[in-house]
Amino acid sequence: MKNSARTSLLLALLLSTGSAMAQAKMDEMKGMDMAKKPSAGVSAKHMATGLVKKVDAKTGVVTLAHEPVKTLNWPAMTMGFKVKDKMLMDKLGEGKKVAFEFMQDGSDYVITAVK
Ligand SMILES: [Cu+2]
């Protein structure tokens, strides 16, 4: 009788130690998650599709009538995007419907990829 009581006490101790370790691991993962978020918000890329309305090669601005962008809570609208890469500019012909990737750069929105 005495022995089995000790065994179950030991078992209870082992179990509680185990779950404490699992909790510590979870907290560690949460901390990592939170550390990642600020940088992701600054340089996050967004996907959108839109119709090329106007291309201004001189200023490097392409006007697009884009569809809603969920990651930014944007409704559909027509606006200018900056294009720094000349190769991308070639893919953005007026009247073309494109799927593109862009990111915020200060107060500008810069197209980083065109599909
Ligand atoms: Cu917009």
Residues whose N, C-alpha, C, O or C-beta is under 5 A from the ligand:
A	BS01	CU	W74 M77 M79
